[in-house]
Amino acid sequence: MNSPLRLLALLGLTLLTACAAPKEEAAPTQSTLPGYEGVEDEGFYIEPVEMVHLAGGRERAEVAYNGPDAPGSIVVDTFARKLYYVMEGGQAMRYAIAVGREGLSFRGSGVIGRKSKWPSWQPTANMVRTRPDLYAEYAGGLAGGLDNPLGARAMYLYRGGRDSMFRIHGTIQNASIGHATSAGCIRLFNQDAMDLYERVELGARVKVRSLEESLELEGPYMDDAWGRAVPDTPENVAQREKDLVTIAEEEAAKVEADAIAAEKAAKEAAKADKKRLASCKRQGIGEADCPALPAVDSTTTG
């Protein structure tokens, strides 16, 4: 791993079947919910999940389950961006997920054929062939760790005895949970990936719902103003419109503030340049030979 910046660029551009996702810079720690605190695991420290990322029901919860799936199975709903681990007694553990391009490409069912703690990641041969400048260095694989796009845990979906390249895995990119993303398979908070990992057995069935199944069991979903999946209700539609207006106003205010700051900086620069030229003139230095401000500052007599 020769360059952290090179690695960040690698993870940000990974789009194909290796289910990679870009690294997110750690945000300042805030209060969080039980089960989402910072945790030491296998020699790595996983940051706590901030409350803002858990709002709107994105924390894991035991819920009543109305689907036909057997206990011990996993059900992925890419439309509602939820994952269920089905339990006995008509209950399930519900997790919020992010769904990447590769996650959307899989339909139907398979089984968990492999589980791994702090898994390694390897770009596909196609990725190495098409972008050797980014991926050739990692053709032999990237060891597990906080920089690895598969996070703290990964569960690998097999179909017909072969790896389908579909992954359920953790992420440090907590802000992505609840969103559709440009890369990756099925992403959970690292804390949730660790919880699911302990529950699910090898050979467990994994079902990815169709749109029709999602509509029947979850109802219609939509993206809110920030791109997070929420129920498609009149209240949420109205809230999205309000939030979009607020976001637009905030962006306009920022543009205006930036323009004012730029104008102020330009005036200050012009004032400083005028002072520079005046100082040179007092010293008998022509405008063409007048040194830049840093050189003048140490010798200016006023």
PEPEWO-V323726 format. One record per residue. N is the residue number from 1. RES is the residue in one small letter. BURIAL is b if it has 9 or more other C-alpha atoms within 8 Angstrom, else e. Layout:
BEGIN
N:RES:BURIAL + N:RES:BURIAL
END
This chain:
BEGIN
1:m:e + 2:n:e + 3:s:e + 4:p:e + 5:l:e + 6:r:b + 7:l:b + 8:l:b + 9:a:b + 10:l:b + 11:l:b + 12:g:b + 13:l:e + 14:t:b + 15:l:b + 16:l:b + 17:t:b + 18:a:b + 19:c:b + 20:a:b + 21:a:b + 22:p:b + 23:k:b + 24:e:e + 25:e:e + 26:a:e + 27:a:e + 28:p:e + 29:t:e + 30:q:e + 31:s:e + 32:t:b + 33:l:e + 34:p:e + 35:g:e + 36:y:b + 37:e:b + 38:g:b + 39:v:e + 40:e:e + 41:d:e + 42:e:e + 43:g:e + 44:f:e + 45:y:e + 46:i:b + 47:e:b + 48:p:b + 49:v:b + 50:e:b + 51:m:b + 52:v:e + 53:h:b + 54:l:b + 55:a:e + 56:g:e + 57:g:e + 58:r:b + 59:e:e + 60:r:b + 61:a:e + 62:e:e + 63:v:e + 64:a:e + 65:y:e + 66:n:e + 67:g:e + 68:p:e + 69:d:e + 70:a:e + 71:p:e + 72:g:b + 73:s:b + 74:i:b + 75:v:b + 76:v:b + 77:d:b + 78:t:b + 79:f:b + 80:a:b + 81:r:b + 82:k:b + 83:l:b + 84:y:b + 85:y:b + 86:v:b + 87:m:b + 88:e:e + 89:g:e + 90:g:b + 91:q:b + 92:a:b + 93:m:b + 94:r:b + 95:y:b + 96:a:b + 97:i:b + 98:a:b + 99:v:b + 100:g:b + 101:r:b + 102:e:b + 103:g:b + 104:l:b + 105:s:e + 106:f:e + 107:r:b + 108:g:e + 109:s:b + 110:g:b + 111:v:b + 112:i:b + 113:g:b + 114:r:e + 115:k:b + 116:s:e + 117:k:e + 118:w:b + 119:p:b + 120:s:b + 121:w:b + 122:q:b + 123:p:b + 124:t:b + 125:a:e + 126:n:e + 127:m:b + 128:v:b + 129:r:e + 130:t:e + 131:r:b + 132:p:b + 133:d:e + 134:l:b + 135:y:b + 136:a:b + 137:e:e + 138:y:b + 139:a:b + 140:g:e + 141:g:b + 142:l:b + 143:a:e + 144:g:b + 145:g:b + 146:l:b + 147:d:e + 148:n:b + 149:p:b + 150:l:b + 151:g:b + 152:a:b + 153:r:b + 154:a:b + 155:m:b + 156:y:b + 157:l:b + 158:y:b + 159:r:b + 160:g:e + 161:g:e + 162:r:e + 163:d:b + 164:s:e + 165:m:b + 166:f:b + 167:r:b + 168:i:b + 169:h:b + 170:g:b + 171:t:b + 172:i:b + 173:q:b + 174:n:b + 175:a:e + 176:s:b + 177:i:b + 178:g:b + 179:h:b + 180:a:b + 181:t:b + 182:s:e + 183:a:b + 184:g:b + 185:c:b + 186:i:b + 187:r:b + 188:l:b + 189:f:b + 190:n:b + 191:q:b + 192:d:b + 193:a:b + 194:m:b + 195:d:e + 196:l:b + 197:y:b + 198:e:e + 199:r:e + 200:v:b + 201:e:e + 202:l:b + 203:g:e + 204:a:b + 205:r:b + 206:v:b + 207:k:b + 208:v:b + 209:r:b + 210:s:b + 211:l:e + 212:e:e + 213:e:e + 214:s:b + 215:l:b + 216:e:e + 217:l:e + 218:e:e + 219:g:b + 220:p:b + 221:y:b + 222:m:b + 223:d:b + 224:d:b + 225:a:b + 226:w:e + 227:g:b + 228:r:b + 229:a:b + 230:v:b + 231:p:b + 232:d:b + 233:t:e + 234:p:e + 235:e:e + 236:n:b + 237:v:b + 238:a:e + 239:q:e + 240:r:b + 241:e:b + 242:k:e + 243:d:b + 244:l:b + 245:v:e + 246:t:e + 247:i:e + 248:a:e + 249:e:e + 250:e:e + 251:e:e + 252:a:e + 253:a:e + 254:k:e + 255:v:e + 256:e:e + 257:a:e + 258:d:e + 259:a:e + 260:i:e + 261:a:e + 262:a:e + 263:e:e + 264:k:e + 265:a:e + 266:a:e + 267:k:e + 268:e:e + 269:a:e + 270:a:e + 271:k:e + 272:a:b + 273:d:b + 274:k:e + 275:k:e + 276:r:b + 277:l:b + 278:a:e + 279:s:b + 280:c:b + 281:k:b + 282:r:e + 283:q:e + 284:g:e + 285:i:b + 286:g:e + 287:e:e + 288:a:e + 289:d:e + 290:c:b + 291:p:e + 292:a:e + 293:l:b + 294:p:e + 295:a:e + 296:v:b + 297:d:e + 298:s:e + 299:t:e + 300:t:e + 301:t:e + 302:g:e
END
